[in-house]
């Protein structure tokens, strides 16, 4: 017996690839598993199509460059991330995964109230959590937490590198008095 999944448009986070760098192809496959809208920076376009992927939107295309059939082009003044996030918000996407080797989530904090952002680089994923966030993790899992606000947590201890390590298998819960806390997990 097989199961069939119906994925409604915009139910899955969009995926914006700013630059792939040495991003693990297995993780990339996981992000593409449910066929999200794939947005690619024009500088990464050739690499992405060489992987056999269907690109839905190209950001800031080079004039005269040919793209795959049914690929939309968007352009905007200034920062690529602002252009992509404004586009996704205007198109009513609730979430986006971004792959970028040199971007920090704090640089995108203006958009956090409007769209759920998970930022990936080659080593970690970063995201904003609400007060009361609770997640099950295995012993030894590592969180990097932006220390921009006082917070309390359970089942974590800080190590010499200022990372927070899960003490034992189980839930980790975060409590704080700011709109959100920025955390990262090692991949």
N, C-alpha and C positions, 0 to 999 in steps of 0.2 A: 504494500500500500504506500503510495507516495503522498507527500503533503505539498500543497500548492500555497504559495504566499502571494497575496495581492498587496503590492506596495502602492499606496496612493502617492500622487505627486506631492513633493515637498514634505512627506512624512519623515523621510530620512534626512539627516543633515547634508547640505551641499558640501562639496569638496573643492577647495581652492588650492591649487598648487602654484605657489609663488616661485619656488626653486626646490628641486628635488634633492640636490646634493647627493649625499650617500645614504639617503633615507632607505630603510630596510624594505625590500620589495614584498616581503611577507606581510608587514604592517600595511603597506599600500594596498595589497590584495584584500585585507580585512576592511579597510576603509571603503573599498569599492564593492564589497560583497553585495550590497542591496541596491546597486546601480544608482548612486546619487547623481544629482546634477554636477557635472565635472567642469569646473572653470579653471583655465590655465593661463598663466602669464605668458605673453608672446615669446619671451626668452626661453621658456621651458617647453614650448609647443612641440618642437621636433623630437625631443627626448620622449615626451609622453606618447606621441603617435607611434614612435619606434617600438614602444612596449605593446602596441596593438590596442590601445585604448581609444574609445569614442569620446571626443571632446565636444561638450555642449556649448561652451562660451569661451572665447579668447579675449583676454584683456589687453588693451592697447596694441592692436595688431599693426604690423609693419605694412605700409602701403604696397599694394601689388602682390602681396603674399597670398597664395591659394590655401584654403582650408578644407577640411572634410565637409562633405555635403551636410546641410542643415546645422552648421556651426554658426552660432550668433557671435557677433563682435561687439564689444563695448569698450568705450574709451572715456577717460575723464581727466580733468586737470589735476595736477599734483600727485599725491601719494596713491600708489596702486591699491593699498589696503583700504583706504577711504573709498575709492571708486568701487571696489568689489563689495564692501560691506554696505555702502549706500544702495547699490544695485540689489543685493539680496534682501535688505530690509524693505525696499520699495516693491519687490516681488513677493513679499510676505513669507519669506523663508524663516522658520523659527530657530534654525541652528546651522552652523557651518563648522567643518573641520578645515583647518588651514595647515599646509606644510610649508614651512619657511625656515631656513637654517639660521638666519640672523635676526629674527624679530622676537620681541618680548611681549608677553600678554599685557603688561602694564601700559605699553604704547597704544593698545587698542581699547583701553578701559572706557573711553567715551561711548563705545558701542555696546558694552556689556548689558546695560538695562534693556536694549532693544533686540538683541539676538544672542543666543547661546553660542559661545566661541570656544572651541578646543583647538589649541595651537600645538602643533607637533614640530619638533626638530629631530635631528638624528639620534638624540639621547633621551628625550623626555617629552611628555605631553603636559600642557599647562591649561588650567581652566579656573573659572570663578565658581565658588561654592556659596550657597546661602547659609545663614545661621541655622544650626540644627542638622546640617548635612551629616549623614551617617553612611558608612560603606564598610563592607566586609573585606578584610585583607589578610593575607598570610603573614606569619611571623617573618620579620626581616625585610618586608616591603618598605620602600623608602619614599618619603614625601619631602619636597622642598617647599617651604612656606614663606611667602613674602611677609616679612615682619613689619608690616605697616599698621598693625592694629593689635591690641591685646586680645588674646583668644585663650580658651581653655579647650582641652582635648582629653580623650580617654585612650588608653592602650598605645600611647606613643612616648618615646623618650628621645631627647636630643642628643646627637653624637658630637664628636670633636669637630666634624666638618660643618656643623650647624644644620645638618639634615635631621629629619625626624624619622625614627625607625619604629615599625610596629613591634611591640613587645611579644605578643602571642597571637595565634590565629584567632580571629574574631572581628567584631565591629570596632571601628574607629569613629568617634563622633566629635564634631567641632561646634563650639559655642562662642559667639562673639557679638559685639554691639555695633558693627558697621554693616553697610548694605551687602557686602560680599567679601570673601577672603580669596586671594589668589594662591593656588597651590600647583605644584608640579609633581608628577610621578615619573620615575625612571622607567624607560621602556624595557 
